[in-house]
Every structure is written in structure tokens, then in C-alpha cells.
Amino acid sequence: MDYDAMSYEIMPELGYEIEEFNYNTWHIKNWQHLDKSITGPEFEVGGWKWRILLFPFGNNNQDTVSIYLDFVDPKGAPAGWHSCVQFALVLCNSEDPTQFIWHQTHHRFTAEESDWGFTRFYELNKLFYPCENRTRAIIENYSANITAIVRVFKDPTGVLWHNFINYDSKKVTGYVGLKNQGATGYLNSLLQSLYCITSFRKAVYQIPTEDDELIESVPLALQRVFHNLQTSNITVCTTELTKSFGWNSFDTLIYRDVQEFNRVLQDNLETKMKGTKADGALTKLFAGKMKSYIKCINVDYESSRVENYYDIQLNVKGCKTLRDSFKDYIQEEILEGDNKYQTVGYGLQVAKKRIVFESFPPVLHLQLKRFKYDIQKGAIVKINDRFEYPMEIDLEEFLSKDADKSNSHKYLLHGVLVHSGDLHKGHYFALLKPEKDGKWFKFDDDRVIPVTENEVLEYNYGGKNPNNNPNKIGHTLIKHTNAYVLIYIRESNINEVLSPLVSEDVPSHLCKRRLKELISLLEIKKNLTVKVVTTEKFRNHQGFDLANFDDRQYPLSDVQTYSILKSETYGDFKENISLDFNIPSEQIRLWILVNRQNKTIRPDSPIPESCFDIGMEVIHKKFTSRQNEMMLYMEVAEKPIDDKTWFPEENDHKMIFLKYFDPNKQAFAGLGHLYVHDSEKVSDYTHVFCEKMGLPPDTPLKIYEEIKSTMIEKMNLESTFQQLEIQNGDIICLQKDLSEEEYVLTLC
């Protein structure tokens, strides 16, 4: 069999440069007597040895065969070793290779993940007889062949298919990311692009802000973001900046047009720059001039005006390249018919309308019109058409005849702001080249990674690659990730625009503020933040979970917060809680709240009393090591179960929380927690639910489980809590099942 040709049929082109290709076939005999797991002969690809790993009777299952590609020597690999591999595993009849089964995938092999493949490669019993249009069995006479077809890719950036666990942006790239507050990816992309234009950063630093109030001063907050990006080794927060805009937490969840926001931001900065050293800096950097004119054809009348522009909006629809869009932009338009031009003194006239460029700025922002109103759909839609833009472009041909052409108008691509997704659900990131002769980086919220020029260009043109073969695997979908804003810098100005900062460029008061914060952080490192949710706080909570801990959510919860020494024991902490709330310590049990995979925060387990003499930091690391702070729920027992026991200890109990939705008030009320038995049905507790709600015991209810912020699920009343997989900390939402008359009253 021609496995080279086969690779192009079954393995999609991933767009990366192949370092080496090879394949190896392993002939297997006596399948019925094989060990639980066996490895095939070694073969070399990409300078490293590989082999096939086979579980002939399944890996932790009995009904399938499991096959993997295995790196031979993970223990002997150099520190930080990895290899980016695309491979297919083909199981075929050893006498008739046209009878085969295959699977393909790709993986970044490391010493920690040295084998990869398919646990459920194929149903074992189907291998021994002809099926699924095959004329012969795959395994005949207990023999078969397995072939590994392997492509090893070059990885010039070092991060291809990286899992980014313990990834350090600063160490790898020299830059750090920005925290996304909910829907502020567009803001992060814009801020990183402005930060990388060092002449802009210098101008912002020149705005006097020493006496400003941080929460009210956009320039000061922006200076702080820029200075933190320069000096921090970890992700930088933008909360101070968004608060200076006057935004609350809800505003950070609203998507905005990035270029429109850029103009609002720069207008604010220009106002603050007036009368300072930075006065006029933004106009000098970003403003060009364009002339728009209308000239009548049949009468001697012409109207024109010259004005500054800070960005140019270019059509994508109907244009294949950036040059096409510029030609379209300056295309002469004839105003005639119903669209005649209304002149002063001559009435309606046939006229020519055109725009010409008088000058281009040192830094040129081009917004690509990726969104338009679709008349048929009656909605705004995204244009994902392919649109090519170059690494460099000469714009002299688009200047007016009278424009100054003494200097070169060759522009170099500096940045691409990318939009991925559609109008209603999208993601922004920035591709930037901070230094003239440096590398390209992808700034994607809190992560910064190196990228190739191909990722800057081809990956973000949108549409379909014209070289794609539609019959091949993986090349039939339109790309929804595409360039939205292009940033070019005039080549003759690039050294000035991207000139390095020196210490004198940074206001001294920023450095002093930063030093104080670092000292405070050192103090904070000695302490542990502990937040305690009480039943009272839960009762008044109107959001999801028991409380809102994250400042991105709205409304926020004012929970009791403690800053304690990490060495403080659990016993001492609990005693302090007892004194603060005036509740005997034996009536208090503290539950640890954990971040679940579905992004909810729920009580998981109580802190054992055996931890009485253990430090809180030790408990924090043991139960919630991935959380920066400790979050607890304070359970209070009103009466003992017996003389010595205040809380149930049986494993078949689950502590759930109840919320009551009042349709008249359109508000929630937390009803506290309740213990339920795994084996009992939901219907066994409806009278208890009614009692908690202050309703007669036979009141019909609607009962839902709160899964996550975007999902509630109706509960089957005849299912047990175990069948419904109810766990500690799960939340049940209750509502009275209204009659038609009652429902009408809620609408009044």
C-alpha cells in the first residue's frame, strides 16, 4: 500500500511545515495469545524513536481494541522536550491491505504525555468477521497489520499545541497579558496595541496626573495599566481603568466596537493633553488629512472640504485585497437620478463625488467593515469573506495630485486586531510586532505567545483558502476568525514611533505607587484572605450560587472577609468566628467552597474537626490549592442531634441549598440549607419545601436544579437524589405552580 499517498487522503493539511514524514508497519500474529499490552518495533521520525502501543483486548475496557503512538524514551528526553506530531493509525488485514480501519489525530508529545491515540479504536468483536462493507475480516487467522503514519512538524514558536499549564508569558515573550473582566477582550486587544506603540505610551506618560483621583482619572488609570504591563511578571488587571470610565460591573459585560471605543478614549486623552507637553501628540501620530469634494457636471459649481481622520473604514465585501479596498474608497461616484446633488443657486444637479487623501499619518489604523445590515435577514451579520492584506504596502498611488510625495509612503504591518465568532458571541485578540525587527506575538487576554507570519496573515484572511481542495478532510468550513483592524506604521517613521522607553519617560509618582504596592503585596503574602458566607447573606442574594465573589458579576455580595496569618490554626480561626457572630463554636461548622468545572462556586465538604491544630494555609493548600483566597460557608446548628453531636455525619446525607422565586416581586429569597438522603425521592421533601416557603404543605410547586449561570433543569419528582446525582452544595430553586388567575395577577 502507498502510505505516502494515503496520508494525504486521511490526514488533513494543518498548515504547518513538515520536518519529517515516515511510516512503519507492524505485523502481529497469534492475537488471541497476546499480553494485555505490547509494543511494536521502534522506528525513527524527526530525530526521535517511536513505536506502536497496543492493548489487544482494550485499555480498561473489554469491548474495544486500544492503539496509541508511543515515544520510546521519555525518561531520557532533554528537559522541556516536546515534539508536534500528526499521525494516523491503520489496522488492516495482513493479506489484503484494502480492508482497513483508520483514525488520525495530532498531539504535542512531552515527557509527561509520551503516548497518545485511541482508547476506543474499534469494537473488538467486529474485527473477526466481515462487516461495514468490508469483504474480509480485519483479523484473519489471528493476524493483522498495524501501520503508524507519522508527520513531525517544525515548531518555530515553541508553543504549537501547547496545553499552557504553568505557562509563563513574561518568561517566554517578555510581555504579560490583561485580565478579561467578562467581555473586555476588545478593550484588552486595543490596550495592548496602544501599549506597543511606544511613542503613544510616552505621550500618555507626559499627561500630569500626580494629583488626580485614580477612580476619576482616565489618564492616570491608563498610565497605571501601561506601567504595570512594563513592570509586572503576571497578568495585569484593568478594573481601575474601567472604573475611571464610569463603568460598573454590568458595563464590563457589554461588547463594544473596538475602533469606536478607541476614538472615545483618544478624545478623552486629547482633552487632558491640552496645554501640557503632550499637547498635539495624538494628532501628530494618528491623524491624516482627506479631501472630499463634489463637482457638478453641467454647471460651474464645486464644494470641497479637508478634514482630519484618525482611522479609515474600508469595505471587505466585494474586495479581495487591501489595495482593492483603497481603490474602492477613492472611487468616483456619480450623483444622478434620485440621488442628484442639491446645490446653492443651481438646484438639483448631476455631480461627481470623490474622496482623495492629502496625507497619511505615521501610524495608520484601518477598520475593515466586517459587519453590515442584511435587509433580507433584517439583522446585522458578519462578513467572513476572504480579504488579504500584506506585510508592507505603498500607499502613494492613493494620494491626491497635490499631496506632498517627497517622502516614501511605504507602510509596514505592525498589528492586527482579530475578531473570532459572530456578532452576538465573539472573541478579540491582537497580533502585534512590538519591535521593528522583532517577533510577532499573539496577545490573547491573559496569555501572550509567539506566532509565525503565516498565523498573522493567512490564518486571519477569513473565507476559504483558494488553494484548498474541497474534497479533502477539514477544508470545507468558512473561517469565522478574521482581521478586523489593521495597524500600519510608515517605514520612515518606525524608529521614532517604536523608540525604546528610558526611565526618565516614566513619571516618578507611578514608580512610587508601584513600590508601595509591592511592599503591600509582600505583607499580603504573609496573610491569607478568607471570605465567609452566612445564611443571612445567602437569604438576600439575588444572583447565582450562594454569593458573588468575583467583581465581574453583578450584584456583588458583601460577605464577611478576614485577612489572617497563614500560620493561624483552624481552631483559633473558628474561635474568632464564634466571637464575631456571638455563636458558640460547637454550633458552627465551616464548609469549603470550591470552583467547580462548570464555573460555579459551591460548598464541597466541611473542614474536619481533626484539623483543629492545623494552620489555615495548610488546609487551604490541601482543599483549594488552585484558589487565591479561601471561601467558606458557615453552617449553624440550632439544636444538637444528641448530647454530643450537632451535625449529621452519615455519608448518605447531602447538604443542599434552597432558593424561592417570588413571581410577584420577581426576586429570589434564599431559604437556607437542608439535608436530604440519597435514597429518598424529591417528592418526599415537597412538604418540607412548602414549609420553608411558608406555604400549605400540599401547594403545587415547580422545582428546578440550578446547574450553572446559564442553565436550570427541571427535576423529576419521582427520582431519588442519588439518581439525579445531587451533591453537597447543589442548589434547588422553588416556585409556586401558579394557576392561570394567579399568573395574570403577576403581569399587572
N, C-alpha and C positions, 0 to 999 in steps of 0.2 A: 504494500500500500504506500502511496506517495503522501507521507505525513506532512511534508512541507506544504504541499498544495492543500491538504486537509486543514492545516492550521488556519489558512485564510478563509476557509468555509465556515469553521465552527468557532473561531476566536475573533471577536470584533477588534477593529483597529482602535486603539485607545489614544492615539495621537502623540505617543512618546517615542523617542529614539531607541531602537533596539540595540543593545550592547552585544548580545549573542543569542542564537537560536540553536536548539538541539532537541533530539527526542531519543527515547530509549524504550525498548520493548522487553518485557519480562515474560518468559514462558513458564506457566505454572502447571504442575502435574499433581495428581493424587489430591484433588481439592478436599475430598471427604476426610483425609487424614491430616490436614494442615493444623498447625497450632492456632491458638486463639489470635495471635498477631504475629506477622512475619514481615520481613523487609526484603526488597529485591536487590539486584546488583547495583553497585554505585556507578554513577556517570557524572561527567563534569559539564557545567554550563556557567558562564560568567566568572570563571576562575574559582568556583566552589563546587564541592561534591554533593550530589543529591541521590535520593533513592525513593522508591515507592514503598509506602507503608500500607499493608493490607490487613484488615480484620475480616477473614473469610466468612465468619458467621456473625458479624456485626460487632460494633463497639458499644457496649452497654445496651444492646438490643439483640433480639434473636431473629427478627424477620427481614433484616436487610444486610447487604454487604457494605462495608465501610472502607473507603480508599482515600489515601492522603499522599501529598508530596511532602517529603521529609528532608530537611537539611541534616547532613550526616554528622557534623561535629560542632554542635552549639557551645560545648564547654571550651573548645579550643579556638573559638572565634575571637577576633580582636574586640576590645572594649568599644561599645557603641555600634557594633557591626549590624548592617542590615542589607537586604537585597530585595529589590522590587521585581516581582515575578508574576507574569501571566502564564497560566498553564491550563492544559486540558488533560483529563484522564480518560482513556479509551479502553473499555473492556470488550474484547471481541473473541469470536470463535477462532481457535488457533489454526484451523484448516481452511476457513472461509472468512477472510477479514471484512467482507461486505456485510457480515452480520455483526453489528457492534452497537454499543451504548456509550454515550459520552456525556461529560459535564465539564464546564470550564469556569474559571474564576480568576481573580488576581489577588495578590496579598503582599504585604511588606513583611518579609521574614526577618525575625530577630532571634537572638539567643533565647529570649523568653517565649517567643511564638515561633518555634522552629519547624512545626508541621502544620499543614493546612489542607483542607479538602472537603470530603463529603461523607458525613456520618451515615446518611441515608442515600447512598449512591443508587441502589436499586433493590427491589424486592428479591430476596434470595430464592424463593421457590420458582420465580418466573425465569430464572437463569437456566433451568434444566430442561425446558421444553420450548418449542417454537411458539411465539406469541407476539402480539402487537405488530403484525405484518412481517415478521421475520420468518423465513422458511426453515431455519435451523435454530437449535438451541445455542445460547452463548457458551455454556459449559457442556461439552460433549466428552464422554469418556473421562470425566473428572479433570479435564484440561481446558485451559483458556490462556489468552494473552492479555496483558495489561500494558498499555503504552502511555508514557508521560511525554506530552509535547510541551516544551518549555521555551518561553521568551523571557530573557532577563533584560530589563530596561535600564538605561542610564538615568541617574537621578542627580542632575546638576544642582538642584536647590537643596538636596538633603532631606526634604520633608514630604516626598511623594508617598501618599497613602499613610502618612504618619497618624498615629492614634492620639497624639498630643497630650498624653498623660505625662504630667511633670514637665511639660514643655515650658521653656524659659524664653520669651520673646526678646528680652533685652540681651540675653547672652548670645542668642543666635543672630539677631539682626541689628542690635544697638538701639532699637526703638521699643516702646511699650504701647499697649492698646488703651482704649477707652471703654469704660463700663456702659453697657446699654441699659437705660432706665425703663425699658419696656417697648418703646417704639422710637428710639432715638438713634437708630442706625444711620439715618440720613445725616443727622447732626454730627455724629462721630466721623463719618466719611468727610464731610466738609471741613471740620476742625483739623483733621489730620492733613488734609490737602493745604490748608492755610498755614498750618504749623511748618510744613516742609518748605514753604516759600519764605526763606529766612529774612528777606528784606521786609516782608509783611510783618513777621514776628518782631523785628527791630522797631518798626513803626508803632506797633501796639505797645511795646515796652516804653516808648517815648511819651505816652499819654500820662500826665501827672495823676496819680491815684492814691498817693500816700495817705491822704486824709479822708478817702472815700469809705463809706459803709459797704462792706462786701455784698450784703444781700440786695443793695440798691444800685450797685455799680457794675454794668456790663463790662467796661474796660478792665476793671480790677479783677473780676471773676475770670475773664479771658486770659489776662496776664497770668493768673494763678494756674489755669489749666496748662498754658504753654510752659510755664516754669516747672510744673510737676512732670510734664512729659519729658523735659530735659533732664531732670534730676532723679526721678523715681525709677526703681527697678521692678515695680509691679504696676498693674492696671490702675489707670487714673480715673477718678470719679468726676462727673460733670454736674453734679447736683447743685453746687454753688452757682454755676453759670445759668442753669435753667431757672433757678430761683430768682436770679437777678433779672431775668426776662419777665418776671411776674408770674411764672407758671406754677401751678400746683401739681400734685402727683397725677391728676387726671390728664393734664395737658401733655405730660410726657408719654402718654399712650396714644396720641394723635399723630398720624403720619402727615408730614408737610412736604411741599415741593422744595427740593434742596436748593435750587437756584433762586427761587423767590425768597427763601429764608436768607440766603447769602446776601441779597440786596438789602433786606431789612437790617441784618447785622452790620453791614458795612455803612449804611446810612447812619446808624447809631454811633458807630466809631468815628465817622467823619465829623459828626456834630461835636463829639468830645475832643476831636483833634484841633478844632479851630482855635487859633491863637497860641498853639503850642508848637514845639519843634517838629511835630508830626503833621502839621497842617499841610494838606495837599498831597500827602504821601500816597494815599489810595488812588487818587485821580492819576497821578504820575505812573503808578504801577499797573492799574487795571483799565483805565479809560482810553478809548479810541474815539475817533470822530467819524460820523457818517453824514452824508448829504442826501436828503430826499427831495425830489423835485417833480413837479407836474408841468408839462409844456403842452399848450393847446396846438392842435394841428392846423386849424383853419383860421385862427386869429392870433395876433401877436400878444400872447399872454403866457407868462411863466411864473410859477410860485415855487420857492425853494427855501429850505432851512437846513442849517448844520447844527447837529447836537451831539453830545457825548453819549457813548454807550459803554456799559460795563460787561455786557455779555451779548452774544449773538444767538438767536434761536433759529436752528436750521432744520429743514424738513428731512425726514427719513423716508417717508412714503414717496415712491417714485424716483428715488435717488439711490444709486448703488454705492457711491463713494463720497468722501468728504468734499472732494473737488466738485462733484456733481451738485452737491448741496449749495456750495458757494455760487456756482453758476446760476442755480435756480433762484438764489436770494437776490441777485442783482439783475435778474431777467426783466426786461422792459415789459410793461403791461399796458395794453390799450384800453382806455376807458371809453366805452361806446354803448349805444343802445340804452337800456335802463340804467346803466352804470356811468352815464356821462358826468363830467365834472362841472360843478356849479361854480362859475367864475363871478367876479365882481365886475359888473358893467357889460358882460357879454352873455350872461345867462348860461344855460347848459351847453357844454362843448365837448367834442371828441378830443381826447388828450392822451399824451403818453405819460406814464408814471414809472419812476425808477428810483432805486436806491444805489448810491455808489459810496465806496469807502474812501474817506480822506486820509485816514491813518489807522494803523493797528497798534495796540498797546504792547508794552514789554511782556505782560502776562495776559494771554487771551483765553477767556472762558467761552466755550461753545456748548450750548444746551441743545441736545438732539431731541426733536419733538417725537417722543416715543408714545405719547398719549393723544388721542383725538376723540371727538364726539362722533359716534356711529349713529346716523339717522335711522337706519333700519332697526337697530337694536334699542335705540332710544337711551343709550348709555355711553359713557366714556370707556374706550377699550385701549389696550396696549398694542402698539405696533412692534411686532417681533421680527420684522423683515431684516434680511442681512444688509449690513451697512459697514463698509470697510473704511478704515482711517489709517493713515501712515505714521511711521515713526518721525518723519520730517516732511514738511510741505512748504513750498514757496508761494506766498500769497500776493506777490507783486502784481500779477495779472488782474487782481480784483480791485486794485486801487484806481481812483479817478485819474484822468489825464493830467490834471493839475497838481496831483499829490506829490509830495517830496519822495523821490525814489533814489536819493543819493546813498542811503544805507540799505543793506540787504534786508529782505523781508522773509528770510528763511526761518521757519519755526520748528522747534524740536518738541516732541511729545514729552510732557512732564508728568501728567496724571490722567487717570480715567476713573470717574465715579460710575459704579456699576449698579444697576437695578436688576434684581433677580425675583421672578414671580410675576404676579399680575397687579391690577390696580388696587384690589382690596387686601391682598396679602403678599407683601413683598419684603425684600431684604436689600439693604445697601451695604456696599463695601467699596474701598478705594484701592486702586493700584497706583503707586507713586514711585518716582525715581528722585529721591531727595538730593542726590549729588549728580553733577553733570556727567561724570564718567563712572558713576556708581552702579549699584544693582537696583533692580525693581523689587518692590515689596508689596505684599497684599496686607492692607490694614482692615481687618475684619473684626470690628468691636474690640474685644479684649485680647485678640491674638494678632500678632504680626509675623508673617512668614515670607521667605524669599520666593520669587516666582520667575519664570522664564519669559522671554519676549513673546513667545507663542501664546502664553497664558494672558498676556497683556492685549494682544491683538486678536488672533483667531478665536480664542475662547469667548470673546465678548462682541463679536460682529453681529451675532444673532442669526436668525433664519436657519438655512441649511447650508452646509459646506458644499460649494458647487462640484467638488471633486468626489463627493460621497457617492457610493454605489447603493441605490435604494434597495437592491436585492440582498445586501449584506446585513448582518445582525447589528442592531443597535444604532442605525443611522437614519431612522425614519421620522424622528420627532423634531419639531421646531424647538430651537433653543430659546428659553424664556429668560436667560441670563444675558444681558447685553449692556453696552455702554450707554450712559445717559448724559454725562457731562464729560467733555474733553478739555484738558488744560494744556496749552502750548506756551512755550517761552521762546521769545525771539533769540536766535543763536548769538547775536551780537551783544545781547544784554544778560546772557545767562550767568556769567561770572559775577556780575553785580547782584542779580536777583537772588542767586543762591550763595552769596558770600557768607562764609562761616561767622558765627557769633563769637564775640570775645566777652570776657567777664564784665567789661565796662558797659556792655549793651543791656545788661540786666539790672533793673532798679534795685538798689540796696535793700529797700524795705521788703521786697519779695524774699530775698535771701534770709533776712532776719525772721520773717514769718515762718519760712520753711524750717529754719533751725529750731525755733520754738516748738514746732510741730514734731520734729524728730525727737527732741528731748521728751515731749509728752508721750510719744509712741514708745520710747524706752521705758517710761513709767508704766504705760498701759500693759506692756509685755509682762510686767510683774503681776498684773491683775487678770482676772477672768470676769467677763461680763455674763451675768446670769439674769434672765428675764423670767418672771413668774406670772402665769395666767391663773386667775382665780375664777371661781364660779360666777362671781359678780360681774367680772369683765366679760365673760362668755355670755351672760344674760343680756348684756347691752350691745353685743357685737352684731353688726349688720352685714358683714362680708362672709367670705368662705372660711373654712377651717374654724378654729376656736378664737383666733385673733389674727390681726395683720401685723407681722413683724417687719416686713420689707417696705421701705419708704416709697417703692414704686407703686404700691397698691393704695387704694382709696376706699373707704376711710381708714385712717391709721388707728391703731389701738394703743391706748396709754396704759401699758402694762407696767407692773412694778419691776424696776430694774436695779440690780445691785452690781457694784464693782468690788470684787473681793480678792484677797490674796489667793494665788493659786494653791498655796500650801494650806489654806484653811480647810479643816476637816468637814466632812459631811455632817457630823454631829453638831459642830459649832454653828454651821450654816443653818441647819434645821432649827436650832435653838433660837437663833436670831430671827428667823421667820416667825417662830412661835411668839416671840416678844412683840414683833412688829404688828401682828394681826390679833394679838391677845387671844390665842387659841392654844390649849395645851399641846405640847409636841407629840404626845402619843396619839392625838386625834388627827395628825397631819401625815399624809403620805405624798411624796413628790414623784411625779411621773416624768420621764424624759421624753421630750418632743423631738421627733426626727423628721428629716426631709425625705419624704417618700419619692420613689422614681417618677410618679405622676405629678410631681411638683407641689404636692400638698404637704402641710406640716401637722402631724398628728401625734398624740401620746402613744408610746410604743410599749414601755414597761416601767414599773416602779423601781426606784433606787432601793436595792435591798438594805435592810437594816444592818446586815453584816458589814456594810461599808461605813459604819459609824465613825471609825477612826481613820478612814482613808481620805486623802486630800482631794479636793474638788477637781483639781486639774487631772488627776489620775482617773477619776470617774468620767470626766469629760472626754478624755482620750479613748477610754475603753468603749464608751457607748456612742459618742457623737464626734469622732475624730475629724470628720470632714466639715464640721461646722465651726465657724469662727467664735461663736458665742453659744452659751448653754441656754436652752429653753426648757422650762418646766411647767407642768400643770399641778396645782396644789389641790389635792383631794382632801376633803374634810369629812370625817365621820361624826355624825351627830350622836350616835349611841353605840355601845360595844355590842359585838355579836355574842360574846360570852364574857366572863370575868377578865380575861386577859387579851382577847382578840378584838381588834377594832375593824379589820379589813378582811374581806374574803381572800383566801389563798389558793383555792382549788383551780386547777388548770382548765377545767371545763367552763369557767366563767369568762365572760368578755365584758370589758367596760366600754359602753357605747355612749354617745352624746346625742341629745335630742334638741332639735330646733322646731319651733312652731311658727308657721307663716300665717299672719293675720291678713286676710284679703281686704278687710275694711280699711286697715291702716297701711296696707302694702308695706309691711315691716316684719322683720324676724324678731323672735324672742328666744334666747337660749334657756332651755328648761333644765340644764344641768346634765349629770351623767346617770347612768343606770347599768346595773349588772344583769346580764342575760346568760342563760345556759345554752351551750352549743346545740344540745339535742332538742330544744323546745322550738316551737313554731312562732313566727311573727304574730300570728293571730292570738297566741296565748297571752300576749302582752298588750293588746289593744285597749283593754280596760285600764291598764296602768298608764298608757299614753294619754287616755282621756282624763284620768285623774290629774296627771301632770299639767294638762292644758286647762283644767278647771271646768271640764265638760262632763255631762252624764256618761256613765260607763258604756252605754250602747250607742253612742254617737258615731255615725259612719265617718271614716277617715280616709284620706289619701296619704299613702306612706311611700316615701322615696328614700333612696340612699344617695348621699352627696358624694359622688365619686371624685370629682375634681372641679375646678372653677368653671369649666365649660360643659359639665355633664352631671345630670342627676338621673337616676334609674329607678323606675317603679319596682317596688318589692312584691314578690309573690307571698301573700299572707300565709299560704299553706306550706311554704318551705321552711326548713329549720335554719337557724342562724349558721350552722355549720355548712349546710348546702349552699347558702348564699355567700359563704366564705367571709363572714363578718369577723373582723379582727379588733383587737384593742384599739380604741381611738377612732373607730369609724363613726360617721355622723348620719343619723336618721332624721329626715325632715318630715314634719307632720302638718297636715292641713285638714280642716273640716271639709267633708264632701258636701258642697252646698247644693241645696235644692234650686230649682230654676228661679223661684221668687227671691231667694237669698242672693243668688248670683246677680240678679238685676239690681238689687239694692247696693251692691258693691260698685256698680257703674255710676250711681247717682252722685 
